[in-house]
């Protein structure tokens, strides 16, 4: 009798244990459904080249490669040096050197230094002048002059002027042309030209047209090459 009772109890335990395991298995989400950071679309961006008013006139958007662990949304500024090297500054306080389609081709990300009381997310645009100086514009309405790794090496932040009814947060990209003119692109689809401390000095405001499927808010950075070609990096892929 005791042996029969023990056998019945053992069978019940096995059945109940199997049910629990099955329930746990059904409740466990598949790996494909896990939220593990940015989506694949967030990890990919495109770059086009053209003119100030038509940024994809010469080349439609094509994918670019970021350094390991970086995403298009991490970009806070882009500048093209006189030698054609592309400098990209990121929100984690690093800067890489590369080409338009491989952003760390020439050097891996290295730390850069900001002016006091500034953070990477305060940057609204960066440009590299023909003399190699790096200009960085900030959301508090100031601009500094320095190097790729020390943004105020040559001059501390000073106030800059914007076109009427524009604020620093309207800026989606800034570039410095071979003739030293500063061009600033805004979220309303307009572009102005001026100097580092007066972005509307020349009063030559124009409209720009982005590639199909792109909006100004997709722009991660803008750079002007020594041949006056405009490069625009986007946060979203749309080839």
Secondary structure, DSSP 8 states (H G I E B T S, - for coil): -HHHHHHHHHHHHHHHHHHHHHHHHHHS--GGG---SS-TTTT-EEEEEE-SSBTTSSEEEEEEB--TT--GGGEEEEEE-TTS-EEEEETTSEEEEE-SSBTTSSEEEEE-B--TT--GGGEEEEEE-TTS-EEEEETTSEEEEE-SSBTTSSEEEEE-B--TT--GGGEEEEEE-TTS-EEEEETTSEEEEEBTTBTTTT---EE-B--TT--GGGEEEEEE-TTS-EEEEESS---
